């Protein structure tokens, strides 16, 4: 799904929330309060294209809804009927009801496993990307001047605050190379990625060979000079950077096909301004993608019990249900469910310390690698993906601490009355 299509879908999804707010009394709980704020923000647009999207959404939402129902039910309906004994016609009825009540589009009906009765019963608790990405996280993290989204400045900021993060070796921009240290590539495995990309897009892995050349997963071999020349040449269109490629801790090496695994840990500032761990999942790469573990790039994720570090079942994004839920890694056959992550207490402490260094942001999603040298911060996200967390959890973030903290901080910013 392209960004333009995705943004349009978000506007379609928001319509029922706006309509319900217009006719319903003020909310009596935290999740209702933050949804009221979203509804008030809906018509605040970001340019001509956004205004056009809203107009088209209100004119065409029935067509979009029917097309989405047909597309995703055709892909998943019969499989779900066989696995969960939920008739296709009942799935369609569910989708209509959930859209009109909460703005949940058919794609997210499958992502959130709302065909399962126990999950469907708490559908209200699922936060949606159209609520968080377009409004709530923007309000909470604005103006947010710390360099969370600039990967080079992010690494420098972390280093200055004593936080172990993946260092940047060189940045390629506008055809030139800008070194942060000695202008020589080390004889180590390397990782290259765009400076501003998300979801693992454009990432490359280059492993050092015995003869000193670097090899990517497709088998291309380049010398250090050739690799740098290629990077500089391509940077005229997209700025990119080179980092040392970190490896997985031996205790979890069998949960990967070779790519680095990361824990996505969401933190939110509590009532005293300290980072609080809200939720966490562990991401693993599968199949032919041996570069990144992102669930949007075909990877899988399992919920991490915050207290113990124990993993639940794993799954993919869920809008294609063929893979289902996994107790074992599909490539290595290593056990996932019930596995306890190493260094989990240290990883949580790292996330909380990192939030203290970026305390101008209220909600942050941290990607943390568990390596032989300890937990290492890979990057932070000012608009953390709620699908990535809620899909493996099989429950909504709205049923826990997050909406309480969001409502608290929004109240401090003047958006809701303090209900304490």
C-alpha positions as a printed NumPy array, in Angstrom:
array([[  0.   ,   0.   ,   0.   ],
       [  1.497,   3.323,  -1.08 ],
       [  1.641,   6.274,   1.314],
       [ -0.992,   8.176,  -0.669],
       [ -3.436,   5.259,  -0.596],
       [ -2.704,   4.688,   3.08 ],
       [ -3.398,   8.312,   3.993],
       [ -6.65 ,   8.201,   2.046],
       [ -7.667,   5.006,   3.868],
       [ -6.98 ,   6.755,   7.18 ],
       [ -9.391,   9.538,   6.231],
       [-12.073,   7.   ,   5.319],
       [-11.514,   5.154,   8.598],
       [-11.908,   8.317,  10.638],
       [-15.405,   9.153,   9.382],
       [-17.391,   6.984,  11.851],
       [-15.342,   8.309,  14.78 ],
       [-16.112,  11.888,  13.762],
       [-19.82 ,  11.155,  13.275],
       [-20.129,   9.337,  16.614],
       [-18.432,  12.232,  18.393],
       [-20.963,  14.649,  16.861],
       [-23.926,  12.772,  18.341],
       [-22.488,  11.088,  21.452],
       [-21.959,  12.623,  24.9  ],
       [-18.451,  13.445,  26.107],
       [-16.299,  10.449,  26.923],
       [-16.155,   9.095,  30.454],
       [-12.853,   7.216,  30.202],
       [ -9.338,   7.817,  28.896],
       [ -9.642,   6.026,  25.569],
       [-12.881,   7.83 ,  24.838],
       [-11.261,  11.142,  25.737],
       [ -8.35 ,  10.721,  23.348],
       [-10.761,   9.652,  20.602],
       [-12.735,  12.828,  21.178],
       [ -9.512,  14.767,  20.61 ],
       [ -8.855,  12.848,  17.411],
       [-12.348,  13.71 ,  16.166],
       [-11.696,  17.397,  16.856],
       [ -8.429,  17.151,  14.936],
       [ -9.876,  15.326,  11.928],
       [-10.633,  18.408,   9.825],
       [ -7.323,  20.11 ,  10.599],
       [ -5.572,  19.486,   7.309],
       [ -1.97 ,  19.518,   6.18 ],
       [ -2.076,  21.117,   2.77 ],
       [ -4.189,  20.942,  -0.372],
       [ -3.674,  17.212,  -0.941],
       [ -4.912,  16.416,   2.534],
       [ -8.022,  18.55 ,   2.059],
       [ -8.681,  16.743,  -1.207],
       [ -8.314,  13.373,   0.539],
       [-10.932,  14.326,   3.127],
       [-13.416,  15.444,   0.481],
       [-12.899,  12.257,  -1.545],
       [-13.188,  10.141,   1.594],
       [-16.607,  11.553,   2.509],
       [-17.855,  11.213,  -1.06 ],
       [-16.616,   7.684,  -1.7  ],
       [-16.45 ,   5.897,   1.67 ],
       [-19.196,   3.329,   0.805],
       [-17.309,   2.301,  -2.334],
       [-14.008,   2.105,  -0.458],
       [-15.563,   0.039,   2.316],
       [-17.146,  -2.448,  -0.079],
       [-13.933,  -2.771,  -2.098],
       [-11.921,  -3.375,   1.081],
       [-14.407,  -5.968,   2.303],
       [-14.28 ,  -7.804,  -1.012],
       [-10.498,  -7.689,  -1.298],
       [ -9.515,  -8.857,   2.17 ],
       [-12.37 , -11.302,   2.638],
       [-11.544, -12.898,  -0.714],
       [ -7.946, -13.302,   0.474],
       [ -8.663, -14.494,   4.011],
       [-12.32 , -15.388,   4.501],
       [-12.304, -19.097,   3.701],
       [ -9.098, -19.715,   5.662],
       [-10.572, -18.059,   8.746],
       [-13.815, -19.988,   8.291],
       [-11.865, -23.25 ,   8.32 ],
       [ -9.63 , -22.354,  11.25 ],
       [-12.069, -20.533,  13.518],
       [-15.463, -21.714,  12.306],
       [-16.415, -18.102,  11.567],
       [-18.573, -18.144,   8.449],
       [-17.576, -15.782,   5.655],
       [-20.939, -14.034,   5.862],
       [-20.369, -13.46 ,   9.578],
       [-16.919, -12.03 ,   8.873],
       [-18.515,  -9.563,   6.487],
       [-21.104,  -8.642,   9.111],
       [-18.33 ,  -8.164,  11.655],
       [-16.495,  -5.83 ,   9.3  ],
       [-19.53 ,  -3.639,   8.761],
       [-20.26 ,  -3.401,  12.459],
       [-16.645,  -2.648,  13.423],
       [-16.297,   0.035,  10.778],
       [-19.441,   1.881,  11.825],
       [-18.602,   1.609,  15.529],
       [-14.85 ,   2.272,  15.572],
       [-13.68 ,   3.054,  12.044],
       [-11.866,  -0.292,  11.781],
       [-11.462,  -1.106,   8.086],
       [-11.53 ,  -4.716,   6.79 ],
       [ -7.75 ,  -4.916,   6.506],
       [ -7.423,  -4.258,  10.238],
       [-10.215,  -6.706,  11.009],
       [ -7.711,  -9.363,   9.981],
       [ -4.595,  -7.636,  11.344],
       [ -6.161,  -7.427,  14.818],
       [ -7.626, -10.979,  14.681],
       [-11.106,  -9.609,  15.308],
       [-12.592, -12.764,  13.834],
       [-11.71 , -14.377,  17.182],
       [-14.593, -13.945,  19.601],
       [-12.504, -13.024,  22.663],
       [-10.541, -10.448,  20.702],
       [-13.604,  -9.013,  18.958],
       [-15.225,  -8.403,  22.342],
       [-12.609,  -5.798,  23.198],
       [-12.385,  -4.163,  19.77 ],
       [-12.891,  -0.716,  21.306],
       [ -9.495,  -1.   ,  22.971],
       [ -7.55 ,  -1.213,  19.721],
       [ -5.868,   2.05 ,  18.85 ],
       [ -5.806,   2.7  ,  15.134],
       [ -3.04 ,   4.117,  12.966],
       [ -5.438,   6.746,  11.611],
       [ -5.912,   8.02 ,  15.179],
       [ -2.291,   7.881,  16.301],
       [ -0.348,   8.7  ,  13.125],
       [ -2.558,  11.566,  11.925],
       [ -3.337,  13.222,  15.226],
       [ -2.589,  11.883,  18.687],
       [  1.135,  11.148,  18.426],
       [  1.658,  14.397,  16.531],
       [  0.031,  16.353,  19.333],
       [  1.937,  14.484,  22.027],
       [  5.367,  14.73 ,  20.408],
       [  5.138,  18.257,  19.009],
       [  7.372,  20.226,  18.64 ],
       [  9.941,  17.544,  19.468],
       [ 13.251,  19.167,  18.608],
       [ 15.507,  16.304,  19.718],
       [ 17.066,  14.444,  16.74 ],
       [ 14.94 ,  11.334,  16.878],
       [ 14.302,  11.057,  13.152],
       [ 17.749,  12.091,  11.903],
       [ 19.781,   8.876,  12.058],
       [ 23.182,  10.594,  12.055],
       [ 22.27 ,  13.202,  14.658],
       [ 20.441,  10.478,  16.615],
       [ 23.654,   8.447,  16.994],
       [ 25.618,  11.532,  18.076],
       [ 22.902,  12.525,  20.555],
       [ 22.905,   9.044,  22.084],
       [ 26.694,   9.02 ,  22.324],
       [ 26.657,  12.393,  24.081],
       [ 24.209,  10.989,  26.655],
       [ 26.14 ,   7.775,  27.241],
       [ 23.582,   5.554,  25.508],
       [ 24.866,   2.533,  23.586],
       [ 23.549,   3.021,  20.056],
       [ 24.722,   1.853,  16.646],
       [ 27.362,   4.321,  15.46 ],
       [ 27.386,   5.855,  11.987],
       [ 30.656,   5.405,  10.077],
       [ 29.988,   7.525,   7.014],
       [ 27.109,   9.464,   5.47 ],
       [ 26.667,   9.765,   1.714],
       [ 24.758,  12.838,   0.62 ],
       [ 24.585,  14.731,  -2.69 ],
       [ 27.309,  12.581,  -4.186],
       [ 29.8  ,  13.155,  -1.37 ],
       [ 31.026,  11.114,   1.592],
       [ 31.056,  12.592,   5.094],
       [ 33.038,  10.535,   7.616],
       [ 32.392,  10.635,  11.356],
       [ 35.82 ,   9.205,  12.105],
       [ 38.76 ,   7.722,  10.238],
       [ 37.927,   7.627,   6.48 ],
       [ 38.42 ,   3.888,   6.101],
       [ 35.864,   1.096,   6.059],
       [ 36.693,  -1.508,   8.71 ],
       [ 37.053,  -5.175,   7.823],
       [ 33.683,  -5.871,   9.458],
       [ 30.155,  -6.666,   8.314],
       [ 28.326,  -3.491,   7.326],
       [ 24.744,  -2.256,   7.245],
       [ 23.593,   0.499,   4.879],
       [ 20.271,   2.336,   5.046],
       [ 18.645,   5.597,   3.929],
       [ 18.914,   8.367,   6.489],
       [ 15.149,   8.935,   6.656],
       [ 13.511,   5.647,   5.599],
       [ 11.141,   3.599,   7.752],
       [ 10.131,  -0.038,   7.798],
       [ 13.503,  -1.309,   6.611],
       [ 13.04 ,   0.162,   3.135],
       [ 16.274,   0.507,   1.19 ],
       [ 18.372,  -1.31 ,   3.795],
       [ 21.369,  -3.359,   2.645],
       [ 23.593,  -5.917,   4.308],
       [ 27.244,  -6.351,   3.286],
       [ 29.284,  -9.152,   4.873],
       [ 33.081,  -9.045,   4.886],
       [ 34.792, -11.877,   2.982],
       [ 38.167, -13.545,   3.492],
       [ 39.662, -11.601,   0.573],
       [ 38.598,  -8.264,   2.073],
       [ 35.684,  -7.644,  -0.273],
       [ 32.073,  -7.185,   0.829],
       [ 29.238,  -9.466,  -0.289],
       [ 25.504,  -8.772,  -0.238],
       [ 22.806, -11.481,   0.067],
       [ 22.364, -11.549,  -3.722],
       [ 26.012, -12.524,  -4.132],
       [ 27.385,  -9.216,  -5.418],
       [ 31.029,  -8.713,  -4.393],
       [ 32.536,  -5.217,  -4.072],
       [ 35.8  ,  -3.825,  -2.787],
       [ 35.664,  -1.097,  -0.159],
       [ 36.421,   1.539,  -2.804],
       [ 33.725,   0.189,  -5.13 ],
       [ 31.184,   0.069,  -2.334],
       [ 31.906,   3.654,  -1.326],
       [ 31.772,   4.834,  -4.934],
       [ 28.412,   3.111,  -5.411],
       [ 27.093,   4.653,  -2.181],
       [ 28.208,   8.147,  -3.183],
       [ 26.707,   7.784,  -6.64 ],
       [ 23.314,   6.668,  -5.328],
       [ 23.25 ,   9.357,  -2.63 ],
       [ 22.436,  12.015,  -5.212],
       [ 18.851,  10.783,  -5.003],
       [ 18.62 ,   9.37 ,  -1.459],
       [ 21.079,  10.19 ,   1.372],
       [ 22.375,   7.009,   2.987],
       [ 24.664,   5.942,   5.798],
       [ 26.91 ,   3.023,   6.72 ],
       [ 26.961,   1.388,  10.146],
       [ 28.671,  -1.658,  11.603],
       [ 26.282,  -4.59 ,  11.396],
       [ 25.449,  -5.877,  14.872],
       [ 24.765,  -9.576,  15.483],
       [ 22.298, -11.414,  17.696],
       [ 23.106, -12.656,  21.18 ],
       [ 23.974, -16.387,  21.047],
       [ 20.907, -17.216,  23.15 ],
       [ 18.586, -15.966,  20.378],
       [ 20.673, -16.663,  17.274],
       [ 18.347, -19.531,  16.354],
       [ 15.394, -17.128,  16.211],
       [ 16.758, -15.545,  13.068],
       [ 17.511, -16.473,   9.47 ],
       [ 20.662, -14.365,   9.766],
       [ 19.193, -10.873,  10.036],
       [ 19.469,  -8.878,  13.241],
       [ 16.45 ,  -9.298,  15.529],
       [ 15.18 ,  -6.3  ,  17.479],
       [ 12.785,  -5.716,  20.336],
       [ 10.324,  -2.895,  19.708],
       [  9.749,  -1.335,  23.118],
       [  7.212,   1.455,  23.453],
       [  7.746,   3.931,  26.267],
       [  5.571,   6.834,  27.358],
       [  6.324,   9.556,  29.861],
       [  4.447,   8.93 ,  33.095],
       [  2.762,  11.537,  35.283],
       [  6.167,  12.544,  36.725],
       [  7.904,  12.802,  33.367],
       [  9.774,   9.498,  33.561],
       [  9.749,   6.939,  30.765],
       [  7.459,   3.982,  31.4  ],
       [  7.552,   0.766,  29.374],
       [  4.093,   0.293,  27.882],
       [  4.418,  -2.724,  25.57 ],
       [  7.031,  -4.737,  23.718],
       [  7.338,  -7.232,  20.88 ],
       [ 10.277,  -9.182,  19.498],
       [ 10.782,  -9.099,  15.747],
       [ 12.337, -11.87 ,  13.672],
       [ 13.15 , -12.129,   9.975],
       [ 11.98 , -15.174,   8.018],
       [ 12.284, -16.471,   4.496],
       [ 14.455, -14.837,   1.872],
       [ 14.712, -11.465,   3.581],
       [ 17.981, -11.791,   5.54 ],
       [ 18.505,  -8.041,   5.843],
       [ 15.795,  -6.652,   8.162],
       [ 13.303,  -8.04 ,  10.653],
       [ 10.494,  -5.511,  10.073],
       [  7.023,  -7.005,  10.113],
       [  6.052,  -4.718,   7.21 ],
       [  8.92 ,  -6.272,   5.237],
       [  7.602,  -9.808,   5.746],
       [  9.003, -10.549,   9.19 ],
       [  7.196, -11.929,  12.223],
       [  6.79 , -10.633,  15.764],
       [  5.914, -12.105,  19.155],
       [  4.646, -10.309,  22.23 ],
       [  7.174,  -9.927,  25.029],
       [  5.864, -10.176,  28.57 ],
       [  7.144,  -6.922,  30.041],
       [  7.884,  -8.348,  33.478],
       [  9.651, -11.58 ,  32.497],
       [ 10.824, -11.178,  28.902],
       [  8.942, -14.34 ,  27.902],
       [  7.704, -14.595,  24.315],
       [  4.209, -15.426,  23.156],
       [  3.191, -16.82 ,  19.783],
       [  4.499, -15.071,  16.702],
       [  2.779, -13.996,  13.505],
       [  3.193, -11.749,  10.493],
       [  1.27 ,  -8.491,   9.99 ],
       [ -1.929, -10.506,   9.607],
       [ -3.638,  -8.945,   6.604],
       [ -2.699, -12.195,   4.855],
       [ -3.66 , -14.932,   7.315],
       [ -2.092, -17.908,   5.545],
       [  0.938, -17.99 ,   7.842],
       [ -1.184, -17.979,  10.982],
       [  0.29 , -18.141,  14.478],
       [  3.633, -19.773,  15.11 ],
       [  5.132, -21.5  ,  18.133],
       [  8.401, -22.168,  16.298],
       [ 10.541, -20.213,  13.844],
       [  9.584, -21.356,  10.329],
       [ 13.206, -21.399,   9.087],
       [ 15.17 , -22.724,  12.06 ],
       [ 12.414, -24.654,  13.899],
       [ 13.58 , -23.03 ,  17.131],
       [ 10.976, -22.603,  19.851],
       [  9.458, -19.127,  20.097],
       [  6.493, -19.47 ,  22.451],
       [  7.648, -19.583,  26.068],
       [ 11.208, -18.537,  25.22 ],
       [ 12.754, -15.966,  27.576],
       [ 14.86 , -13.231,  26.025],
       [ 18.375, -12.643,  27.37 ],
       [ 19.286,  -9.25 ,  28.813],
       [ 15.628,  -8.28 ,  29.051],
       [ 15.916,  -6.233,  32.253],
       [ 18.868,  -4.378,  30.72 ],
       [ 16.919,  -3.734,  27.502],
       [ 14.057,  -2.142,  29.444],
       [ 16.478,   0.037,  31.385],
       [ 18.088,   1.133,  28.109],
       [ 14.695,   2.157,  26.711],
       [ 13.887,   4.188,  29.825],
       [ 17.343,   5.849,  29.823],
       [ 17.003,   6.624,  26.141],
       [ 13.641,   8.296,  26.716],
       [ 15.264,  10.54 ,  29.319],
       [ 17.61 ,  11.761,  26.571],
       [ 14.641,  12.475,  24.28 ],
       [ 12.245,  13.732,  26.947],
       [ 10.711,  16.325,  24.626],
       [  8.781,  13.412,  23.071],
       [  5.918,  11.849,  25.021],
       [  5.615,   8.514,  23.19 ],
       [  8.533,   6.711,  21.531],
       [  9.007,   3.289,  19.966],
       [ 12.565,   1.989,  20.467],
       [ 14.241,  -0.674,  18.362],
       [ 16.757,  -2.45 ,  20.577],
       [ 19.069,  -5.269,  19.516],
       [ 20.168,  -7.893,  22.037],
       [ 23.811,  -8.49 ,  21.156],
       [ 26.752, -10.387,  22.688],
       [ 27.948,  -7.013,  24.038],
       [ 24.601,  -6.164,  25.613],
       [ 21.457,  -4.308,  24.495],
       [ 22.105,  -1.749,  21.771],
       [ 19.795,   0.994,  20.568],
       [ 19.21 ,   0.812,  16.818],
       [ 16.757,   3.695,  16.413],
       [ 13.789,   5.493,  17.887],
       [ 10.408,   6.275,  16.329],
       [  8.337,   9.351,  17.18 ],
       [  5.268,   7.811,  15.505],
       [  5.489,   4.198,  16.71 ],
       [  3.42 ,   1.682,  14.799],
       [  0.516,   0.47 ,  16.936],
       [ -0.254,  -2.393,  14.527],
       [  3.174,  -3.905,  15.156],
       [  2.435,  -4.056,  18.883],
       [ -1.253,  -4.927,  18.979],
       [ -1.159,  -7.705,  16.37 ],
       [  1.13 , -10.011,  18.417],
       [ -0.541,  -8.942,  21.675],
       [ -4.022,  -9.886,  20.378],
       [ -5.4  ,  -7.083,  22.482],
       [ -5.581,  -3.336,  22.226],
       [ -3.226,  -0.829,  23.785],
       [ -6.338,   1.072,  24.807],
       [ -6.967,  -1.434,  27.586],
       [ -3.789,  -0.544,  29.497],
       [ -1.821,   2.443,  30.732],
       [ -1.238,   4.145,  27.4  ],
       [ -4.58 ,   6.   ,  27.011],
       [ -4.371,   7.157,  30.637],
       [ -0.935,   8.653,  30.059],
       [ -1.904,  10.086,  26.684],
       [ -4.983,  11.756,  28.19 ],
       [ -2.874,  13.103,  31.058],
       [ -0.295,  14.693,  28.769],
       [ -2.899,  15.992,  26.334],
       [ -4.681,  17.61 ,  29.276],
       [ -1.431,  19.338,  30.243],
       [ -1.295,  20.708,  26.701],
       [ -4.839,  22.026,  27.047],
       [ -6.636,  19.45 ,  24.929],
       [ -8.832,  17.788,  27.566],
       [ -9.971,  18.71 ,  31.007],
       [ -8.064,  16.998,  33.792],
       [-10.392,  14.246,  34.991],
       [ -8.516,  13.287,  38.146]])
